[in-house]
Amino acid sequence: MATFVLTHGAWHGGWCWRRLADALIGDGHRVFCPTLTGLGERAHLLGPSVTLDTHIADVTGLITAEELSDVVLVGHSYGGAVVTAVADRMADRLAALVFLDAYIATDGRSIIDADPPERQEAILKHVVATPAGDVLMPAPASFYALASEADVAWVDRRQTPHPVATYTQPVALGGAWRTVPRLAYIATTRFGLDDFRAISAGLAGDDAFVRAEIATGHDAMIDAPGELASLIERLVL
């Protein structure tokens, strides 16, 4: 039995892992699906003070409070930056670190720093000022190339605005995250943007990582939860 902590991406919440969590629990594992501050059912906590550090603290706090060890820590999309930093601070608590179509944080840089100037400009054009601070409004769920129209509608209903400061705050890393015993990167093949496939390709010469692809849209945990559960188990357990 393994212990999983699943960390969602922008605009999502712990709700997006429901099917994958069920699959992993069915295989005998323990699963935690925290919702990051200001998102999902915690949208009422959105405010100008919510930064990347806040979300890092959400996950480190869960691991500490639940007294977890030998954790398989999974980060999806934006959540990849969160789990990189969590792993850097708690490498001794982790058995594996899995990036699912996800950013990998770099010391001294923000998430938006990883994008070319034209993408940065496009992202910042969608910033909306609200009483709860500057936010990025949710992308339409059709953008994720989900297989089911019903799932597109479900995701559209559930998404919430995402605090911009989490994208613009640089992260401080010491490199300890690379000492986690097993590192894996899973890229989806049906998602329209090639950003995450490019990140995976850039790891080709990195012997610390195992890499794999899954033939789904960006939200693989919604499209193919059973297949994704089996793939993660094969890669890191």
N, C-alpha and C positions, 0 to 999 in steps of 0.2 A: 504494500500500500504506500502511495506517495501523497504528499500534501501539496496542493496547487493553490497559488494565489494568482488570479487572473485580473489584469489591469487593462481597462478599456481605453479607447481613443477619444478624440475630440467629439463633442456633441452627444456622446453615448453615455451609458451608465452601467452599473452592474447588471441591469436587465438584459443586456445584449449577450451575456454569456449563458443564459438559462439553459439552452439546449446542449451546449458543450459541457456544462456542469453536470447535467443529468447523465450524459454519456460517461463522463469520468467517474461519477459516483457509482454508476452501474458497474464499472470495472473495479470497484472497491476502494477508490481514492477519496481523500478528504478535499473539499474545494471551498475556497473563499473568493468572493467576487465583490470587492469593495467598490463603492461609487465615490468618485473623487469630488471634493468640495465644490459646490456650485453647479453640479450637473445632476441629471436624472432626478431621483426623489430628493436630492439635496440641493435642488435649484434655488430654494429659498435662501441658501447661504451664499449665493453669488454676490460678490462685492469687489471694489477696487483693490482690496488687499489680497485677493486670491492670485497667487503666482505659482510658478513651477515648484518652488520650495514648499508651498502648501500641499500640493499633490504628492510630492515626495514624502512629506510628513504623514499624509494619509496612509500610505502603504507601509512605511516603516513603523508607524504607530500600531497598525493592525498586527504586523508580525510580532512586535514586542508584546502587545496586550494579550494576544492569543498564545504567547510563548511557543511560537512555531520554530522548527528547525528542519534541516534537510528539505527546504522548500523548493518546488519547481515554480519559478516566477516567470509569468508570461506577460508580455506587453504587446498590445495591438496598436498600430499606427502611431498617433501622438503618444500613447502609453509607453512606447519604446524608450522615449527620452526619460520618462519617469522611472522605469525599471532599471535603466542603466545606472542612474544615480542611487536608487535604492540598493542595488547590488554593490555599488562602490562603498556604501556605508555599512552594509550588512553581509559582506561576502561569506563570512563564517556561518551564516544561517542558511545558506542556499546550497542546494544540490545541483541545480540547473537553472539556466537563464535562457528563455526562448523569446525571440523576436518574431512576431507575426505581422508581415507587411508593415514593418515598423521603423521608425527613426532609431538610430543609435546615437546617443548624445556624445558630444565632444567637449573636452575641458575648455572653459573660457568662452564658449560659443552658445548662442541661443538656437532654438529650432529653426527660426526663420533665417538665421545666418547660413544654414545649410542649403538654402534655395538660391538659384540664380536670381539676379536683380529683377528680371521680368516677372518671375513668380512671386518674389517679395512684394513687388508693386501690386500685382493682382490680388494677393492676399490682403494687403493693407487697404485696398479699395473697398473691401467688404466689411471693414470695421464699422460698427455702429455704436454711438455713444448712448448709454442708458443710465438711469439712476443707480444701477448696480455696477457701473464702470463700463469701460470699452469692451465690446464683445465681438466675436465672429459669429454671425448667424449661421445656423445649420445649413450644410449643403443638402440639396435634394437627395433623398435616398436612392433615386435612380442612378445617381453618380457612381454608386458603389458596385454597379453591375450585379445586383442580386438576381438570383434565378427566378424567384417567385414574385409576381405582382402583389400578392397578399403580404409578403415580407417587406416589399417596398413601402406599402401603406403603413405597416406596423412600425417600421423604423421612422418614417416621417412623423407619425404620431408621438413617438417617444423622445425624439431628439430635442435638446435644449441648447440655448446659446452658450458659447465657450469663452472664458475670459482670455483676452488678448495677451495679458501679461505673462501667461504661461508659455507663449510662443516667443516672446521678446526678451525674457530674462535669461542671461547666460547662466550656465551650470558649472559648478566647481567639481571636478573629478580628480581623484588621485591615482586611478588606474587599478585599484583593487578589484573592480568588477571583472577584470580579465582572469582573476584567479579562481573564479567559480568553476567547479570541476567540469561541467558540461555546458557548452554554449551552442545554440542552434539558431538558425535563421530560416524562416519559412516564407516564401514569396507566393502570392497568388498570381494566376496567369490570365484571368479574365478582366481584371481591373484596368481601366483605360490609361491611367498614368503609369509611366515606367519608373517612377522614382524609387520604389521599393525593390523592384527587380534589379535596378542599377546598384542599390546598396548591397543586395545579395551577391551580384556579380563582382563587386569590389572586394568581397571576402574570399574570393576563389583561392587566393594564395595564402590564406590565414588558416594554418593547421589547427588552431584552437576551435574553429567553428565547423559544425556539420551543417550542410545546407540542403534544402528540399523545396519543391514546388507543389502547389495544390491547385487543381483546376476549378477554381471558384472565383466569385467576385471578391471585393476587398473584405467584406464581412464574412470570412470563411466559417466563423463559428456559428453563423446563422444559416449559411448555404449548405454546409456539409459537416455538421457537428460530429457525427460518428466517425467519418473518415479523418477529420482533423484530430480527434482524440487518439485514434490508432496511430496516426503519424507522429504525434508528439511522444506517445509512449515508446514507439520504435526508436525515435531519435535520441531520447535522453534517459530512458529508464533501463 
